[in-house]
Amino acid sequence: MPPNAGYPIMRAATKPSRRSEELPSRPGEEGDKQSEGGKKLTKLTKLTKPSQVTSSHREGRRCTSTPSEPLIGAAEQIQPGYMAHFDPNLSRCSRRHRPPDHDSQYVLYDRDDTITRVPTQPAMHISPHVGFMANTDVHCPTCGYKKLGCFIMDLISKHNIVHKYEKRSLLIAINCVAGLAIFFFGYDQGMMGSVNVSIDYGAYRMKYGDVLLQDGANQVEVQNSTLQGGIVSVYYLGTLVGCLLGGWIGEKIGRIKVMAIGAVWGVVGASLQTSAMNATWMICARLVNGIGTGMLNVIVPVWATETASHTSRGQFVAIEFTLNIFGVVVAYWLGFGCSFVDDGFSPFVWRFPIAFQILPLLFLLAIVFFFPESPRWLVKVGREAEARYILGRLRGEDEYGLAETEFQDIRNIAELEKKSGKSNSYFHMFWDIMPKRIGGGSSGNLHIGRRVQLVIWLQILQEWIGIAGVTIYANDIFSQAGYSVFKSRWIAGINDIFYMFSTLIAVFTLDRLGRRVTLYWGNVVMGISMFLSGGFSALAQQNLDNESKRASYGAAGAAFTFVFTAGFGATWLTVPWLYPAEIFPLQVRAKGNAWGVAGWSIGNGWTTLLLPIMFKNIAEKTFYVFGACNFISIPIVWAFYPESNQRTLEEMDLLFAADSPFNWAAEKEFARLKAENPDLVQAAQRHQSVVSGME
C-alpha cells in the first residue's frame, strides 16, 4: 500500500489566503527530509488519538484503517500544486458539521515546494480550496474505490452513480431520469382526454354530462362545459404555483431535492384524483397534482442543460421530450383500452389510468438521490469541490483540461453575476424590464427582465400556433372525413404515435440547425398545414349533402392535421422548453425557467378557455387564426430571440449584454465582449466540443 493510501490528494483551485510557512516537526511526526532538489520538506505521520465524531456527523463511511505508514509520504512523492486533507475522521461531514475543537487542516504544496498549513474553521466551507484528485493512485480502504479520495466520498454518497459512470454514459443516465420526469408530464396531459368522456366519471361522479350510447363507443355527452373545463383548467393553476415554488426552492436546496419534492406532490395529487368522489374533490386533487408537475417542469430542463455539453444540450432535451410524447401515447392508448371494460360503465375506466401515473413517480423518487447534483448550482452555493469532481466525471477524467476550463468559466461568470444583479426575487426579475426611474433595471447589463419576457411569450406562442386546438378537436376533424366515432378515436391515437416519432427529428437537427432556424421551418410547415386543414374542413362542411366529396375533403383536412402535428413535434415542442433553461444567469436559472413554465400555464389556460368559444362561433376559421400566428411568429423570433445554440451557458450573459432588445444588436455586442474579454469564457473558444472525448 502506498504511503498515502486511503487519503485524498486534491488539486488546489486557489491558494489559501494565509501565506506559506515551513512547518516545524511536532510530536508524533518524523523529522524533515531533503527532497531531490535539496529543499527541506515535511513528512507527517498519522495522528494516534483522533477526536470523537459527534452525532450530527454522517455515519457508516468512516475510514477505519490504521496504517503504520505516515499519513502522507515524503513531500517529493506529492506532485507540486496538490493539496492533502489531514482529517483524522475522514467520515465527518466536511460541509456543515465540524466540531469547533477538531484540528483538521490542509497542507498545500506550492509550485516552489514550500508548505502551507491552513486551519479549518468550524462550519467553514472548504470547497474553495479543493478540487480534482491527483493522478496518483488513491485507494479508499472503506469502499475500495480507486482514484477516489475519502473526502469526495464524504461529500457525495458512495452509492451515487457519478462514481461509476462518466462522460456520455453518465449523461445518458441523467437524461433517462430527466426523461422519466418528463414522461409523467406527458402522461398527465394525455390522460384526461379519455377520463373526461368516461361514463362513471363524467355522468355519475363529476355530474357534468349524460350517458351517450353509441356502437362500440359509449361515453359522456357534456352538458356543463364550464364544470368540465374548470376541472381541467385548475391543473394549470397548479402548474403555475408549482413552477414558481419549484424555481424558488431550486435556487436554495438544489435541483435533485426539488425533483424529489415534485414527485411527492405528484404522488399525493394522483392518489387524490384516483379516489375522487365528486367535482370538488377532483378540483382540489388536480390543483395538487399540478403543483407537482410545475415543480418537475421547471427543474428538470434546468438540471439537464446544466449537466450537458453546450454542443449537445438540444439533443438531450429533445430526447426527453420524445419521452414526453411517449407519455401522451401511453395515456391515450391505455385510456382507449380501458374504455371497453364493462362497456365503459366501470369506474376502472378512469380510476386505473389516473392511478397508473403513480408508478413512474415512485420510481423517480426511489432513484433520484443516486444521481449527481448540478455542478453549476454547486458552484453557485460555494461547494466547488463537488462541482469540480462531478464536472470532471461528466466531461471525463482524461479531459481534465477541458473540464477545468469549463469550471473556471462557471466560477468567473458566477462572480460577475453576483456583482451585477442586485435582487433575484420574482418581482424584481419581472419588473427589471421597466425604466430605472420606476424601479426597473436592477440587474444592470444582465437584462434579466428582457429574458423573462422572451421566455413567457415564447411559451404563449407555442400554444397559439395551434397545437392545443389540434389536440382537443382532432376527433371532430377526423369525424368530418366520414369516420365513425370509434375509428376517429383510433386514428387520433395513430396521430399521437406519429407525433412521438416526429420528435426524433429534433434529436438530430436541433444542435445542427440551431434554435432559430428550427422555429422558422416549423412555423412555415405548421402555418401552411393550418390554412389547408381549415380550408378542406370548410369544403367538407359545404358538401354535407355529397358524401363522396365530404369524405374526400375531410380526409385531406385530416392528412394536414398529421403534417401539422409532425411539424410541431420536430420544432416547437422542444425549443420553448429548452430556451428558458439555457439563457438565464446561474444565479436565477431555476427561477428564470419558472417564468417559462408560467408562460406555458398562462398559454394553456388562455386557450382552454377561449377555444370552445372560438370553435363555436367561427368553427374551422379558428385554424386560420392558428395559421396566422405561425407566420407572425417568424419575424418575432428573427428580431428578438438571439441564437443560443453552440454557446455555453456562461456565454449567455455576454449574449444578452446589449442595451438594445434586437437580435442583431445582441450579436454585435456579444462579438465585441468576447474579443475584449478572451479569458472570461474559454470553453467555447476551442472550436470543438468541451466534451470532445465524449462524442
SULWO-V787454 format. One record per helix or strand of 2 or more residues. SS is the DSSP state (a for helix, b for strand). FROM is the first residue (numbers start at 1). TO is the last residue. If there is no record, write none. Layout:
BEGIN
<<SS:FROM:TO> <SS:FROM:TO>>
END
This chain:
BEGIN
<<b:9:11> <b:33:34> <b:40:41> <a:75:77> <b:82:86> <b:105:109> <b:115:119> <a:127:129> <a:150:155> <a:161:163> <a:167:195> <a:199:205> <b:209:212> <b:219:222> <a:225:253> <a:255:274> <a:279:307> <a:313:338> <a:341:344> <a:348:370> <a:375:380> <a:384:395> <a:397:420> <a:426:431> <a:436:438> <a:444:446> <a:448:480> <a:485:513> <a:515:542> <a:547:570> <a:572:583> <a:586:640> <a:649:655> <a:663:676> <a:683:686>>
END
